[in-house]
């Protein structure tokens, strides 16, 4: 069984997945938002959390699709 991600309960504050928990957002969307310069500037903490979630998913081979 995979170790739980300590950031899984953080909700997305805006956009297509507003209100959804980071752990429930598709991989492609997380990868897109962390690549956006404006997102990193405005939501630096959330960007770090999204990057950690992506790393967690890669480590445990977790894929969430649209």
mmCIF file of the C-alpha atoms, coordinates in Angstrom:
data_MODEL
# 
_entry.id   MODEL 
# 
loop_
_atom_site.group_PDB 
_atom_site.id 
_atom_site.type_symbol 
_atom_site.label_atom_id 
_atom_site.label_alt_id 
_atom_site.label_comp_id 
_atom_site.label_asym_id 
_atom_site.label_entity_id 
_atom_site.label_seq_id 
_atom_site.pdbx_PDB_ins_code 
_atom_site.Cartn_x 
_atom_site.Cartn_y 
_atom_site.Cartn_z 
_atom_site.occupancy 
_atom_site.B_iso_or_equiv 
_atom_site.pdbx_formal_charge 
_atom_site.auth_seq_id 
_atom_site.auth_comp_id 
_atom_site.auth_asym_id 
_atom_site.auth_atom_id 
_atom_site.pdbx_PDB_model_num 
ATOM 1  C CA . UNK A 1 1  ? 0.000   0.000  0.000   1.00 0.00 ? 1  UNK A CA 1 
ATOM 2  C CA . UNK A 1 2  ? 1.309   3.455  -0.933  1.00 0.00 ? 2  UNK A CA 1 
ATOM 3  C CA . UNK A 1 3  ? 2.109   6.047  1.706   1.00 0.00 ? 3  UNK A CA 1 
ATOM 4  C CA . UNK A 1 4  ? -0.486  8.812  1.926   1.00 0.00 ? 4  UNK A CA 1 
ATOM 5  C CA . UNK A 1 5  ? 0.533   12.177 0.539   1.00 0.00 ? 5  UNK A CA 1 
ATOM 6  C CA . UNK A 1 6  ? 0.492   14.787 3.307   1.00 0.00 ? 6  UNK A CA 1 
ATOM 7  C CA . UNK A 1 7  ? -0.833  17.430 0.883   1.00 0.00 ? 7  UNK A CA 1 
ATOM 8  C CA . UNK A 1 8  ? -3.798  15.516 -0.513  1.00 0.00 ? 8  UNK A CA 1 
ATOM 9  C CA . UNK A 1 9  ? -6.431  17.604 1.255   1.00 0.00 ? 9  UNK A CA 1 
ATOM 10 C CA . UNK A 1 10 ? -5.494  20.971 -0.288  1.00 0.00 ? 10 UNK A CA 1 
ATOM 11 C CA . UNK A 1 11 ? -8.277  22.368 -2.520  1.00 0.00 ? 11 UNK A CA 1 
ATOM 12 C CA . UNK A 1 12 ? -7.681  24.100 -5.846  1.00 0.00 ? 12 UNK A CA 1 
ATOM 13 C CA . UNK A 1 13 ? -8.707  27.758 -5.443  1.00 0.00 ? 13 UNK A CA 1 
ATOM 14 C CA . UNK A 1 14 ? -9.535  28.493 -9.092  1.00 0.00 ? 14 UNK A CA 1 
ATOM 15 C CA . UNK A 1 15 ? -10.085 27.235 -12.608 1.00 0.00 ? 15 UNK A CA 1 
ATOM 16 C CA . UNK A 1 16 ? -11.638 24.131 -14.064 1.00 0.00 ? 16 UNK A CA 1 
ATOM 17 C CA . UNK A 1 17 ? -11.128 22.127 -10.870 1.00 0.00 ? 17 UNK A CA 1 
ATOM 18 C CA . UNK A 1 18 ? -11.944 24.866 -8.349  1.00 0.00 ? 18 UNK A CA 1 
ATOM 19 C CA . UNK A 1 19 ? -12.796 23.324 -4.979  1.00 0.00 ? 19 UNK A CA 1 
ATOM 20 C CA . UNK A 1 20 ? -11.451 19.884 -5.912  1.00 0.00 ? 20 UNK A CA 1 
ATOM 21 C CA . UNK A 1 21 ? -8.719  18.426 -3.758  1.00 0.00 ? 21 UNK A CA 1 
ATOM 22 C CA . UNK A 1 22 ? -5.244  18.347 -5.286  1.00 0.00 ? 22 UNK A CA 1 
ATOM 23 C CA . UNK A 1 23 ? -5.243  14.563 -4.901  1.00 0.00 ? 23 UNK A CA 1 
ATOM 24 C CA . UNK A 1 24 ? -8.315  14.344 -7.191  1.00 0.00 ? 24 UNK A CA 1 
ATOM 25 C CA . UNK A 1 25 ? -7.066  16.589 -10.006 1.00 0.00 ? 25 UNK A CA 1 
ATOM 26 C CA . UNK A 1 26 ? -5.833  14.884 -13.208 1.00 0.00 ? 26 UNK A CA 1 
ATOM 27 C CA . UNK A 1 27 ? -2.093  14.591 -13.747 1.00 0.00 ? 27 UNK A CA 1 
ATOM 28 C CA . UNK A 1 28 ? -2.229  16.558 -17.000 1.00 0.00 ? 28 UNK A CA 1 
ATOM 29 C CA . UNK A 1 29 ? -3.871  19.559 -15.317 1.00 0.00 ? 29 UNK A CA 1 
ATOM 30 C CA . UNK A 1 30 ? -1.384  19.574 -12.434 1.00 0.00 ? 30 UNK A CA 1 
ATOM 31 C CA . UNK A 1 31 ? 1.498   19.407 -14.889 1.00 0.00 ? 31 UNK A CA 1 
ATOM 32 C CA . UNK A 1 32 ? -0.014  22.253 -16.891 1.00 0.00 ? 32 UNK A CA 1 
ATOM 33 C CA . UNK A 1 33 ? -0.508  24.589 -13.922 1.00 0.00 ? 33 UNK A CA 1 
ATOM 34 C CA . UNK A 1 34 ? 3.019   24.084 -12.560 1.00 0.00 ? 34 UNK A CA 1 
ATOM 35 C CA . UNK A 1 35 ? 4.359   25.002 -15.997 1.00 0.00 ? 35 UNK A CA 1 
ATOM 36 C CA . UNK A 1 36 ? 2.487   28.316 -16.024 1.00 0.00 ? 36 UNK A CA 1 
ATOM 37 C CA . UNK A 1 37 ? 4.634   31.271 -14.927 1.00 0.00 ? 37 UNK A CA 1 
ATOM 38 C CA . UNK A 1 38 ? 1.652   33.311 -13.695 1.00 0.00 ? 38 UNK A CA 1 
ATOM 39 C CA . UNK A 1 39 ? 0.516   30.418 -11.516 1.00 0.00 ? 39 UNK A CA 1 
ATOM 40 C CA . UNK A 1 40 ? 3.928   30.083 -9.895  1.00 0.00 ? 40 UNK A CA 1 
ATOM 41 C CA . UNK A 1 41 ? 4.016   33.818 -9.195  1.00 0.00 ? 41 UNK A CA 1 
ATOM 42 C CA . UNK A 1 42 ? 0.503   34.123 -7.778  1.00 0.00 ? 42 UNK A CA 1 
ATOM 43 C CA . UNK A 1 43 ? 0.198   30.738 -6.054  1.00 0.00 ? 43 UNK A CA 1 
ATOM 44 C CA . UNK A 1 44 ? 3.769   29.803 -5.154  1.00 0.00 ? 44 UNK A CA 1 
ATOM 45 C CA . UNK A 1 45 ? 2.817   27.628 -2.161  1.00 0.00 ? 45 UNK A CA 1 
ATOM 46 C CA . UNK A 1 46 ? 0.134   25.799 -4.128  1.00 0.00 ? 46 UNK A CA 1 
ATOM 47 C CA . UNK A 1 47 ? 2.565   25.316 -6.993  1.00 0.00 ? 47 UNK A CA 1 
ATOM 48 C CA . UNK A 1 48 ? 5.021   23.640 -4.628  1.00 0.00 ? 48 UNK A CA 1 
ATOM 49 C CA . UNK A 1 49 ? 2.237   21.401 -3.320  1.00 0.00 ? 49 UNK A CA 1 
ATOM 50 C CA . UNK A 1 50 ? 1.196   20.500 -6.882  1.00 0.00 ? 50 UNK A CA 1 
ATOM 51 C CA . UNK A 1 51 ? 4.821   19.694 -7.750  1.00 0.00 ? 51 UNK A CA 1 
ATOM 52 C CA . UNK A 1 52 ? 5.049   17.454 -4.687  1.00 0.00 ? 52 UNK A CA 1 
ATOM 53 C CA . UNK A 1 53 ? 1.812   15.722 -5.690  1.00 0.00 ? 53 UNK A CA 1 
ATOM 54 C CA . UNK A 1 54 ? 3.196   15.118 -9.178  1.00 0.00 ? 54 UNK A CA 1 
ATOM 55 C CA . UNK A 1 55 ? 6.396   13.667 -7.700  1.00 0.00 ? 55 UNK A CA 1 
ATOM 56 C CA . UNK A 1 56 ? 4.346   11.445 -5.386  1.00 0.00 ? 56 UNK A CA 1 
ATOM 57 C CA . UNK A 1 57 ? 2.278   10.149 -8.302  1.00 0.00 ? 57 UNK A CA 1 
ATOM 58 C CA . UNK A 1 58 ? 5.371   9.425  -10.359 1.00 0.00 ? 58 UNK A CA 1 
ATOM 59 C CA . UNK A 1 59 ? 6.995   7.597  -7.461  1.00 0.00 ? 59 UNK A CA 1 
ATOM 60 C CA . UNK A 1 60 ? 3.959   5.387  -6.845  1.00 0.00 ? 60 UNK A CA 1 
ATOM 61 C CA . UNK A 1 61 ? 2.809   5.231  -10.484 1.00 0.00 ? 61 UNK A CA 1 
ATOM 62 C CA . UNK A 1 62 ? -0.502  6.979  -9.784  1.00 0.00 ? 62 UNK A CA 1 
ATOM 63 C CA . UNK A 1 63 ? -2.355  8.259  -12.842 1.00 0.00 ? 63 UNK A CA 1 
ATOM 64 C CA . UNK A 1 64 ? -5.523  10.327 -12.633 1.00 0.00 ? 64 UNK A CA 1 
ATOM 65 C CA . UNK A 1 65 ? -6.993  11.077 -16.045 1.00 0.00 ? 65 UNK A CA 1 
ATOM 66 C CA . UNK A 1 66 ? -9.456  13.739 -17.164 1.00 0.00 ? 66 UNK A CA 1 
# 
